[in-house]
Amino acid sequence: MQIGQRIAEKEGSVAARRRSWRTRLLRFGRDGTVDIVAGSVVAGLAGLAYEVIGGRAYGTEGFAPVSALLTLHFLVFVVVLIPLEQVTIRRLALDANRPGVPVGAVSVVLATAAGAGVVAFVLRGRLFDDNAAFTMLVVASVLAHGFFALARGYLAGKRRFRSYGLASGAAAVLRLAVAGFVVVLSAGAAWFGLALAVGPLAVLGWRSFSGPRTQVAMGRTGVIDTTAAEGHYVAGLMLASAASQAMLLAGPVIAALLGAPAATVSIVFVTFSVARAPLSLVHNLVARIVPPLTRMADRGEDDRLARLARRTGLAALGLGVGGYAVAAPLGPPFIGLMFGQLFRPSPVATGLVGSGVMVAVGALVVGQVFVARGDTHRLATAWLGAILAGGLALVVPISDPATRVAASFVVGEVAAMALLVGQAARAPSEQRRVSSRGRDGYRTTKRLIDIVVASVLLIAAAPVIAGVATVVLLRSGRPVLFGQIRIGQHGRSFRLWKFRTMEVDGDADVLGNHLDDLRRAPADGSVSLQIPNDPRITPIGRFLRRWSLDELPNLWNVLAGDLSLVGPRPLLAEEIAVIASEIGRDAVMKRAEVPQGITGLAQVEGRDDIGLVERSLLDERYVAERSTSLDLWILVRTVVSVVRYRGA
């Protein structure tokens, strides 16, 4: 009797599970999840067809500029635009009545388009055969896909998953149609690349971006309702996306830097492009994953999220082994069949790329736990460790650049998975606060960012630096550089280098008189540290200050360790004395706890036209709230502030 009852209970349990799975599948079909999958599959196939048509029409040499264009596009889309899409989804998942587009998102898109255009112009000889048209295509693609990402984020945040999936597929189909038309007309590769910028415009033909306005009950975390808090979240997410995608999307660029010929660069591009099809599918499914995970995090179900991360990590490592077993024998003939035998890669490189992509799929899913928690600084820290591991793997002396890049990719992805799963098991940290346990990690990350960004900027800005130096020499004479003693972290003095913007024999009493004004000024901060209409500034110096070009030599101070990219602006000893006497010694001690910076919270809030009290309060606020995400947000705001030259 008992045996029969157990069998009946077991059969009932199995039947219940079957009904549960059928119910879930039906729900997914009704809520648009199937449409997201279908749209992603269509987008993936159309994207692959676009690359196949281009490769066959222009060959390995002619297709190289298009592959470089696609690489830059994918980097920008994943690093900058997808985080904007995700924060749009998350803010609407928490509160559907909020405005869909995050504050400052348009400025970020515009600044990104400008930056990508500068990179494309500087590297046009190496990447685009000196064809300036590709520079314009890079800018147009970023602008079009920026609008596209914000529109998709709005649709997913409003739970219009069906519209999200269909819009994704429609954009890829339009791009393919335009590319086919270009090939039929036998137009050049630049016209073929134009299809990349035209495709996202398909979303303009969509129905109005409206939806039911429903209020979501809030739980533990609450809505991120300040521009700064949301900016910190997006900045951390962008940093994490940059690190997570660099190993995958920058593969062709790294191969070129390793000395690979153009044909090998094209082979690396198509190999990574074909292999990342599963990753592209999961990127779109993130729009379906983020809303429920956000609500789980909001209800405080952290153990459940950590368990999900562990299971996903183990499954991804298993898929990585299977990915190599499938991609190594089948990948080369498939790529040769699709693109032509000239594009056929080696089995080892193809297997490694296939393995790494499978692990990357799992890492992308695990990363959404941090996105849902709003804990993006930990997500960024994990991915920075992963990219460091991948970069170290490039040192391994593998003769074939394609295999070398693929091996680095696998090492980085496995390291990322281990770090992400370990971080997910920890309790979520409070937003915008650096805990004492995480302080050392923050300092290490900050210094790493300083070195990498300062080095890249010095190299990229070398023509600008040379031009400014020449203009200063011709218009103002010697010396070109000006070194001034400033007070750094813990009261240490150092020489801050800038391009000279003042007359050599300028009136020395101007500074003394201004310091007297600061001492006599009321506590409301009506007198700023910046000297208004300083008579010592030369005409060319005024221009350099307006666009902050005079501070380019500060990057050398960053490499030397005197400065950080972000922190309270280093002051003169006389200015420090004024702060100590007027506001208090505690304010001086507080700002001296951290490295001084080229830019800071005070600079992005008002540049140099804010008062002494307000500036000191903003510096104290930065010291209290400093984090990797805050630093990234300040850097983005600095670019926007300089472009707008507010307060200059």
Secondary structure, DSSP 8 states (H G I E B T S, - for coil): -HHHHHHHHHHHHHHHHHHHHHHHHHHHHHHTHHHHHHHHHHHHHHHHHHHHHHHHHHHHHHHHHHHHHHHHHHHHIIIIIHHHHHHHHHHHHH-TTS-SS-TTHHHHHHHHHHHHHHHHHHTHHHHSTT-THHHHHHHHHHHHHHHHHHHHHHHHHTT-HHHHHHHHHHHHHHHHHHHHHHHHTT--HHHHHHHHHHGGGGGGGS--S----------SS----SHHHHHHHHHHHHHHHHHHHHHHHTHHHHHHHTT--HHHHHHHHHHHHHHTHHHHHHHHHHHHHHHHHHHHHHTT-HHHHHHHHHHHHHHHHHHHHHHHHHHHHHHHHHHHHHH-GGG---HHHHHHHHHHHHHHHHHHHHHHHHHHHT-HHHHHHHHHHHHHHHHHHTTS--SSHHHHHHHHHHHHHHHHHHHHHHHHTS----TT---TTTHHHHHHHHHHHHHHHHHHHHHHTHHHHHHHHHHHHHHH-S-SEEEEEEE-GGG-EEEEEEE--B-TT--THHHHHHHHHHHHS-TT--SBSS-TT-TTB-HHHHHHHHTTGGGTTHHHHHHHTS-EEESS--B-HHHHHHHHHHT-HHHHHHHTTS--EEE-HHHHHHTT-SBHHHHHHHHHHHHHH--HHHHHHHHHHHHHHHHHTTT-
